[in-house]
Amino acid sequence: MNIEDVQERATELAEAHWEYIEALLTAHGEDVDRISVAEFHYKEAFKHGYKHGHEDCYQDNIGN
């Protein structure tokens, strides 16, 4: 998996996971503006963590 594939997959997963988190925040009556801020930070953190996980797997020869 090349870096572009990793970035694309990370974005796909971040979007899918965000839908769940957004639904939870909405169900609990969180403010729309706060949800918007949380969306940015959640997605960026998710993608960052995913890339680190991929790097770790690659270094351990689990995948590439």
ROTI-261388 format. One record per residue (C-alpha): residue number from 1; residue in three letters; x, y, z. Coordinates in Angstrom, 2 decimals, padded with zeros to 5 digits. Example, Ala and Ser with C-alpha at 12.3 -4.5 7.8 and 13.67 -1.06 7.14 Angstrom:
<rs>
R, pos, code, xx, yy, zz
R, 1, Ala, 012.30, -004.50, 007.80
R, 2, Ser, 013.67, -001.06, 007.14
</rs>
This chain:
<rs>
R, pos, code, xx, yy, zz
R, 1, Met, 000.00, 000.00, 000.00
R, 2, Asn, 001.59, 003.28, -001.07
R, 3, Ile, 001.23, 006.57, 000.81
R, 4, Glu, -001.60, 007.79, -001.41
R, 5, Asp, -003.54, 004.58, -000.73
R, 6, Val, -002.92, 004.94, 003.01
R, 7, Gln, -004.15, 008.54, 002.96
R, 8, Glu, -007.22, 007.61, 000.94
R, 9, Arg, -008.10, 004.72, 003.25
R, 10, Ala, -007.53, 006.87, 006.33
R, 11, Thr, -009.91, 009.50, 004.94
R, 12, Glu, -012.55, 006.88, 004.10
R, 13, Leu, -012.41, 005.44, 007.61
R, 14, Ala, -012.37, 008.86, 009.27
R, 15, Glu, -015.52, 009.84, 007.35
R, 16, Ala, -017.30, 006.60, 008.24
R, 17, His, -016.36, 006.81, 011.91
R, 18, Trp, -017.27, 010.49, 012.08
R, 19, Glu, -020.83, 009.71, 010.98
R, 20, Tyr, -021.21, 007.60, 014.12
R, 21, Ile, -019.62, 010.20, 016.42
R, 22, Glu, -021.67, 013.00, 014.90
R, 23, Ala, -024.88, 011.03, 015.46
R, 24, Leu, -023.93, 010.51, 019.11
R, 25, Leu, -023.15, 014.18, 019.67
R, 26, Thr, -026.37, 015.22, 017.96
R, 27, Ala, -028.43, 012.73, 019.98
R, 28, His, -026.98, 014.19, 023.15
R, 29, Gly, -027.94, 017.73, 022.12
R, 30, Glu, -024.46, 019.07, 021.49
R, 31, Asp, -024.27, 022.50, 019.87
R, 32, Val, -023.87, 022.49, 016.07
R, 33, Asp, -020.87, 024.83, 016.19
R, 34, Arg, -019.09, 022.62, 018.68
R, 35, Ile, -019.84, 019.56, 016.55
R, 36, Ser, -018.26, 021.32, 013.58
R, 37, Val, -015.06, 022.01, 015.52
R, 38, Ala, -015.01, 018.46, 016.85
R, 39, Glu, -015.43, 017.11, 013.31
R, 40, Phe, -012.26, 018.78, 012.10
R, 41, His, -010.16, 017.63, 015.05
R, 42, Tyr, -011.61, 014.12, 015.12
R, 43, Lys, -010.98, 013.46, 011.43
R, 44, Glu, -007.46, 014.88, 011.48
R, 45, Ala, -006.53, 012.90, 014.60
R, 46, Phe, -008.02, 009.73, 013.15
R, 47, Lys, -006.06, 010.06, 009.91
R, 48, His, -002.87, 010.84, 011.80
R, 49, Gly, -003.27, 007.79, 014.03
R, 50, Tyr, -004.15, 005.54, 011.09
R, 51, Lys, -000.95, 006.52, 009.29
R, 52, His, 001.11, 005.77, 012.40
R, 53, Gly, -000.56, 002.38, 012.71
R, 54, His, 000.21, 001.61, 009.09
R, 55, Glu, 003.84, 002.64, 009.57
R, 56, Asp, 004.13, 000.36, 012.60
R, 57, Cys, 002.69, -002.59, 010.71
R, 58, Tyr, 005.01, -001.97, 007.79
R, 59, Gln, 008.05, -001.76, 010.06
R, 60, Asp, 007.05, -005.01, 011.74
R, 61, Asn, 006.59, -006.67, 008.32
R, 62, Ile, 002.92, -007.31, 009.05
R, 63, Gly, 001.79, -005.51, 005.93
R, 64, Asn, 002.79, -002.94, 003.34
</rs>
